Amino acid sequence: MRGRIIAIATIALVLISTQGTVANPGGNGDGNRDFVCGGSCHGDPTLSAPSTATISITSGNTAFTGTAYQFDTTIEIDMISHSRILGVFLLSSTNGNGDNPEDHGWNIIQDPSGTNVNYVEVIVPTNGAVSLSWVLTAPEEVGDGDLIVAIHHGAGYENLAYLGVSESHSISINPVPANLPGFALDWIAPNYRVTGDTSPVSVLTQNTTEISVEWKLEGESVSHPATVEAGTDDEWLVHLPATMGDGRIVYQVTTSNGEFDVIQPWLTMGTIPPEFDGNLMGARAQGFAGAFIIIALLVSLQGLLQPPRRKNDLDQTKEAEVAEETPPESVVDKPTFDEDAAYRARLLKYDEHPGLLWDPVDEEWVDDPNYEGDE
């Protein structure tokens, strides 16, 4: 009976934990995701609700095959969770599978975070408005394409997940005019540079004889011209200033060939700290330092954890007083007996026997150690 109660309680606890965490209040992180995430996270009517956010799309309705296209959206939201995290999808359908624009021929060059994925998570500012931009390469086939924005978020301290989907934004994909300059189809804008890096950014183009670049720090309103060097095989080296910390730089490329001048979308490049650069000796020294710190900590803990000594154990006054009252033992020097001196004293010398001495105890003659021969 007891085991059955424990099993039921365990199952109930698992179910309660699942209900409390299904909405992922901490977010899932950026990535390439189909809309099935929204359906699986928020499909239960008891756990989801429609979002009251307003989703606006301000992009153009025309694109050329294989050329860059900028998709702009603005989201205005009045109810958001205390974490203020908003998840935003860029989709080509809402079927729940194969929804990524890349499944429909688009190529994401850059997302709002500076990488190249279709799902990003952003922090909504206090004014409740978020503006996001994706830069894509249009499909190679002529026709009509659709792009859709979907969002999900929490609100207040409720466990409900709120879901919103924009109207489908139709784009007419037209053939590229002959010799239209633009980015190379396989070029992907760099996402990050290392802090303080001043090396040039490589830009690959097609049908282009010249490019110009304007740059500015994110948030600035005034742009500055960048120095451009021609490389090989439609490669251009763009010199952009180094950034520090969390600084991000945005730049816009204009591709030209004498017949067309095409202003490309703004691109963003972030900053990351340099990778750790170390050697084996440094790692060993750091390991030894860590070991010494641990040993010192253990010794300190041992001293702190030792039982405190009683005051009587430290006070040796009585023992000292007793030692002073006890008279020291007298030391009597005992005479030492010199056997060699006694032996030499009993030896007798006779003139008639030079070189010999008579031992009256052992009654024998012995050599005189002081005899020096004939005198």
C-alpha positions as CSV (number, residue, x, y, z in Angstrom):
1,M,0.0,0.0,0.0
2,R,2.8,2.4,0.9
3,G,4.6,1.7,-2.4
4,R,1.4,2.5,-4.4
5,I,1.0,5.8,-2.6
6,I,4.6,6.8,-3.3
7,A,4.2,5.9,-7.0
8,I,1.0,7.9,-7.3
9,A,2.6,10.9,-5.6
10,T,5.6,10.7,-7.9
11,I,3.4,10.7,-11.0
12,A,1.4,13.6,-9.7
13,L,4.6,15.6,-9.1
14,V,5.9,14.9,-12.6
15,L,2.6,16.0,-14.1
16,I,2.6,19.2,-12.1
17,S,6.2,20.0,-13.1
18,T,5.4,19.5,-16.7
19,Q,2.4,21.9,-16.6
20,G,4.6,24.5,-14.9
21,T,7.5,24.4,-17.4
22,V,5.8,23.7,-20.8
23,A,5.8,27.3,-21.8
24,N,9.6,27.7,-21.5
25,P,9.6,31.0,-19.7
26,G,13.4,31.3,-20.0
27,G,13.3,31.0,-23.8
28,N,14.9,28.4,-26.0
29,G,17.6,30.5,-27.6
30,D,18.1,31.5,-31.3
31,G,18.1,28.8,-34.0
32,N,16.5,27.4,-37.1
33,R,13.1,26.2,-36.1
34,D,9.8,25.3,-37.8
35,F,6.5,26.6,-36.5
36,V,6.0,23.1,-34.9
37,C,7.7,24.6,-31.9
38,G,4.9,27.0,-31.5
39,G,2.3,24.2,-31.9
40,S,4.0,21.8,-29.5
41,C,4.6,24.5,-26.8
42,H,1.3,26.2,-27.1
43,G,-1.1,23.8,-28.7
44,D,-3.1,22.9,-25.5
45,P,-6.0,25.4,-25.3
46,T,-5.7,25.4,-21.6
47,L,-2.1,26.6,-21.7
48,S,-2.2,29.1,-24.6
49,A,-4.0,32.3,-25.7
50,P,-4.0,34.6,-28.7
51,S,-1.5,37.5,-28.4
52,T,-2.8,41.1,-28.6
53,A,0.5,42.3,-30.2
54,T,0.4,44.1,-33.5
55,I,2.7,42.8,-36.2
56,S,3.5,45.2,-39.1
57,I,5.6,44.4,-42.2
58,T,7.1,47.3,-44.1
59,S,9.2,45.5,-46.7
60,G,8.8,45.8,-50.5
61,N,6.8,43.4,-52.5
62,T,9.3,42.9,-55.3
63,A,12.6,41.0,-55.4
64,F,15.0,39.7,-58.1
65,T,16.0,36.1,-58.2
66,G,19.3,35.4,-56.4
67,T,19.7,38.9,-55.1
68,A,19.6,40.4,-51.6
69,Y,16.2,41.3,-50.1
70,Q,15.6,43.0,-46.8
71,F,12.6,42.0,-44.7
72,D,11.5,44.5,-42.1
73,T,8.9,44.0,-39.3
74,T,7.8,46.0,-36.3
75,I,6.0,44.4,-33.3
76,E,4.1,46.4,-30.8
77,I,3.2,44.5,-27.7
78,D,1.3,45.7,-24.6
79,M,1.4,42.5,-22.5
80,I,4.7,40.8,-21.8
81,S,6.1,38.5,-19.1
82,H,8.4,39.9,-16.4
83,S,11.4,38.5,-18.3
84,R,10.2,40.6,-21.4
85,I,11.4,37.8,-23.7
86,L,9.8,37.7,-27.1
87,G,10.3,34.8,-29.6
88,V,10.0,35.8,-33.3
89,F,9.8,33.4,-36.2
90,L,10.4,34.3,-39.9
91,L,8.4,31.7,-41.8
92,S,7.3,30.8,-45.3
93,S,4.2,28.8,-44.1
94,T,2.5,27.8,-40.8
95,N,2.2,24.1,-41.6
96,G,4.4,23.1,-38.6
97,N,6.9,21.4,-40.8
98,G,9.1,22.8,-43.6
99,D,8.3,26.4,-42.5
100,N,11.8,27.8,-42.7
101,P,12.2,30.3,-45.6
102,E,15.3,28.2,-46.6
103,D,12.9,25.3,-47.3
104,H,11.3,27.5,-50.0
105,G,14.4,28.7,-51.7
106,W,15.3,31.7,-49.6
107,N,18.8,32.0,-48.1
108,I,19.2,33.9,-44.8
109,I,22.3,36.1,-45.0
110,Q,21.8,37.7,-41.7
111,D,19.1,37.8,-38.9
112,P,18.4,40.6,-36.4
113,S,21.0,39.1,-34.0
114,G,23.8,39.1,-36.5
115,T,23.7,35.4,-37.3
116,N,21.7,33.6,-40.0
117,V,18.7,31.8,-38.4
118,N,15.0,32.2,-38.8
119,Y,14.1,32.3,-35.1
120,V,15.4,34.9,-32.6
121,E,14.6,35.9,-29.1
122,V,14.7,39.6,-28.1
123,I,14.1,41.6,-25.0
124,V,11.2,44.0,-25.5
125,P,12.0,47.6,-24.3
126,T,9.7,49.5,-22.0
127,N,8.0,51.3,-24.8
128,G,6.7,47.9,-26.1
129,A,7.9,48.3,-29.7
130,V,10.5,46.0,-31.4
131,S,11.9,46.5,-35.0
132,L,13.6,43.6,-36.6
133,S,15.2,43.0,-40.0
134,W,16.3,39.9,-41.9
135,V,18.5,40.0,-45.0
136,L,17.9,37.2,-47.4
137,T,18.8,36.0,-50.9
138,A,15.7,35.6,-53.0
139,P,15.0,32.2,-54.6
140,E,16.4,31.3,-58.0
141,E,13.0,30.6,-59.5
142,V,10.7,33.3,-60.8
143,G,7.3,33.4,-59.1
144,D,5.5,34.5,-55.9
145,G,6.9,33.9,-52.4
146,D,5.4,34.4,-49.0
147,L,7.0,35.5,-45.7
148,I,5.2,35.4,-42.4
149,V,6.1,36.6,-38.9
150,A,5.0,34.6,-35.9
151,I,5.6,35.4,-32.2
152,H,5.2,33.7,-28.9
153,H,5.7,35.1,-25.4
154,G,4.4,35.1,-21.8
155,A,2.4,37.8,-20.0
156,G,2.6,38.8,-16.4
157,Y,3.2,35.9,-14.0
158,E,0.7,33.6,-15.6
159,N,1.7,30.2,-17.0
160,L,-0.2,30.9,-20.3
161,A,1.8,31.1,-23.5
162,Y,0.6,33.8,-26.0
163,L,0.9,33.2,-29.8
164,G,0.5,35.7,-32.7
165,V,0.8,35.3,-36.5
166,S,1.0,38.1,-39.0
167,E,-0.7,38.3,-42.4
168,S,1.2,36.6,-45.2
169,H,3.5,39.1,-47.0
170,S,3.5,38.3,-50.7
171,I,6.7,39.0,-52.7
172,S,6.9,38.9,-56.5
173,I,10.2,37.3,-57.5
174,N,11.2,38.6,-60.9
175,P,14.1,37.6,-63.3
176,V,17.3,39.4,-62.7
177,P,18.0,42.1,-65.2
178,A,21.0,41.2,-67.3
179,N,24.3,42.1,-65.6
180,L,22.7,43.2,-62.3
181,P,25.4,43.6,-59.7
182,G,24.9,42.1,-56.3
183,F,26.3,39.7,-53.6
184,A,27.6,36.3,-54.7
185,L,25.0,33.6,-54.1
186,D,27.2,31.6,-51.7
187,W,28.4,34.6,-49.7
188,I,27.4,34.9,-46.1
189,A,28.0,38.1,-44.1
190,P,30.4,37.6,-41.2
191,N,28.5,37.6,-37.9
192,Y,31.3,38.7,-35.5
193,R,34.8,40.0,-35.2
194,V,37.2,39.7,-32.3
195,T,37.5,42.7,-30.0
196,G,40.1,45.2,-31.5
197,D,40.4,43.3,-34.8
198,T,41.2,45.7,-37.7
199,S,41.5,43.1,-40.4
200,P,39.4,43.8,-43.6
201,V,36.0,42.2,-44.1
202,S,35.8,40.0,-47.3
203,V,32.7,40.7,-49.5
204,L,32.0,38.5,-52.5
205,T,30.0,39.9,-55.4
206,Q,28.8,39.0,-58.9
207,N,28.5,41.2,-62.0
208,T,30.2,44.0,-60.1
209,T,33.1,46.2,-61.1
210,E,33.1,48.6,-58.1
211,I,31.6,48.8,-54.6
212,S,31.3,51.5,-52.0
213,V,30.5,50.9,-48.3
214,E,29.0,53.2,-45.6
215,W,29.3,52.2,-41.9
216,K,28.1,53.4,-38.5
217,L,27.9,52.1,-35.0
218,E,24.6,50.6,-34.1
219,G,22.3,53.4,-32.9
220,E,24.1,56.2,-34.7
221,S,22.3,58.3,-37.3
222,V,25.4,59.5,-39.3
223,S,27.2,57.0,-41.5
224,H,30.9,57.2,-42.7
225,P,32.6,56.0,-45.9
226,A,34.8,52.9,-45.6
227,T,38.0,52.2,-47.5
228,V,37.7,49.4,-50.1
229,E,40.4,47.4,-51.8
230,A,39.8,45.1,-54.8
231,G,40.8,41.5,-54.3
232,T,40.7,38.6,-56.8
233,D,37.7,36.8,-58.3
234,D,35.0,39.3,-57.4
235,E,36.3,39.7,-53.8
236,W,36.5,43.1,-52.1
237,L,38.3,43.9,-48.9
238,V,36.4,46.4,-46.8
239,H,38.2,48.2,-43.9
240,L,35.9,48.8,-41.0
241,P,37.0,50.2,-37.6
242,A,37.6,47.9,-34.7
243,T,34.9,47.6,-32.1
244,M,35.2,46.9,-28.4
245,G,33.0,45.1,-25.7
246,D,29.4,44.7,-26.9
247,G,29.7,47.2,-29.7
248,R,28.1,46.3,-33.0
249,I,28.8,47.9,-36.4
250,V,26.3,48.2,-39.3
251,Y,27.4,48.7,-42.9
252,Q,25.7,49.0,-46.3
253,V,27.3,48.0,-49.6
254,T,26.4,49.6,-52.9
255,T,27.3,47.3,-55.9
256,S,28.0,48.9,-59.3
257,N,29.1,47.9,-62.8
258,G,28.7,51.1,-64.7
259,E,25.2,50.2,-65.8
260,F,23.4,49.6,-62.5
261,D,24.0,50.9,-59.0
262,V,22.3,48.6,-56.4
263,I,22.1,49.7,-52.8
264,Q,22.2,46.5,-50.7
265,P,20.5,46.1,-47.3
266,W,22.2,47.2,-44.1
267,L,24.3,44.4,-42.5
268,T,25.3,44.0,-38.8
269,M,28.5,42.7,-37.3
270,G,29.0,42.1,-33.6
271,T,32.0,41.8,-31.3
272,I,33.3,38.8,-29.4
273,P,36.2,38.5,-27.0
274,P,39.4,36.8,-28.2
275,E,39.7,33.1,-27.8
276,F,41.8,31.8,-24.9
277,D,45.5,31.6,-25.8
278,G,47.6,29.5,-23.4
279,N,50.4,27.0,-23.3
280,L,51.1,23.8,-21.4
281,M,53.5,25.4,-18.9
282,G,51.0,28.1,-18.1
283,A,48.2,25.5,-17.6
284,R,50.5,23.5,-15.2
285,A,51.4,26.7,-13.2
286,Q,47.8,27.5,-12.9
287,G,47.0,24.0,-11.8
288,F,49.8,24.1,-9.1
289,A,48.5,27.5,-7.9
290,G,45.0,26.0,-7.6
291,A,46.4,23.1,-5.6
292,F,48.2,25.4,-3.2
293,I,45.0,27.4,-2.7
294,I,43.1,24.3,-1.9
295,I,45.7,23.1,0.5
296,A,45.8,26.5,2.3
297,L,42.0,26.4,2.5
298,L,42.1,22.9,4.0
299,V,44.7,23.9,6.6
300,S,42.7,27.0,7.5
301,L,39.5,24.9,7.9
302,Q,41.4,22.4,10.0
303,G,42.4,25.2,12.4
304,L,38.9,26.6,12.5
305,L,37.3,23.2,13.1
306,Q,39.6,22.2,16.0
307,P,37.9,22.1,19.4
308,P,38.9,25.2,21.4
309,R,41.4,24.8,24.2
310,R,40.2,25.3,27.8
311,K,41.7,28.2,29.7
312,N,43.1,25.9,32.3
313,D,45.0,23.9,29.7
314,L,46.8,27.1,28.6
315,D,47.5,28.4,32.1
316,Q,50.7,26.8,33.4
317,T,51.1,29.0,36.5
318,K,50.5,26.3,39.1
319,E,53.0,23.9,37.4
320,A,55.6,26.7,37.4
321,E,55.1,27.5,41.1
322,V,55.4,23.8,42.1
323,A,58.6,23.5,40.1
324,E,60.1,26.6,41.9
325,E,59.2,25.1,45.4
326,T,60.8,21.7,44.7
327,P,64.5,21.9,45.7
328,P,66.8,20.7,43.0
329,E,68.5,17.3,43.6
330,S,72.1,17.6,44.8
331,V,74.6,16.2,42.5
332,V,77.6,14.5,44.2
333,D,80.7,14.0,42.1
334,K,81.9,10.5,42.4
335,P,85.6,9.9,42.1
336,T,86.6,8.2,39.0
337,F,89.1,5.3,39.4
338,D,92.0,5.3,36.9
339,E,93.1,1.7,36.5
340,D,96.1,2.5,34.3
341,A,97.5,4.9,36.8
342,A,97.2,2.3,39.6
343,Y,98.8,-0.3,37.5
344,R,101.8,1.9,36.7
345,A,102.2,2.9,40.4
346,R,102.7,-0.7,41.5
347,L,105.5,-1.5,39.1
348,L,109.0,-1.6,40.7
349,K,112.2,-0.6,39.0
350,Y,115.6,-2.3,39.6
351,D,118.9,-1.0,38.5
352,E,120.3,-4.4,37.8
353,H,117.5,-5.0,35.4
354,P,117.3,-1.9,33.1
355,G,114.4,-1.8,30.7
356,L,112.2,-4.0,32.9
357,L,109.8,-3.4,35.7
358,W,108.6,-5.9,38.4
359,D,104.9,-6.4,38.9
360,P,104.6,-7.6,42.5
361,V,100.9,-8.5,42.1
362,D,101.2,-10.7,39.0
363,E,104.8,-11.5,39.9
364,E,106.2,-11.0,36.5
365,W,108.6,-8.7,34.7
366,V,107.1,-6.2,32.1
367,D,108.7,-3.8,29.7
368,D,109.5,-0.3,30.9
369,P,107.7,2.0,28.5
370,N,110.0,4.9,29.5
371,Y,113.3,3.0,28.9
372,E,115.2,4.5,26.0
373,G,118.0,1.9,25.5
374,D,121.6,1.9,26.8
375,E,122.4,5.0,28.8
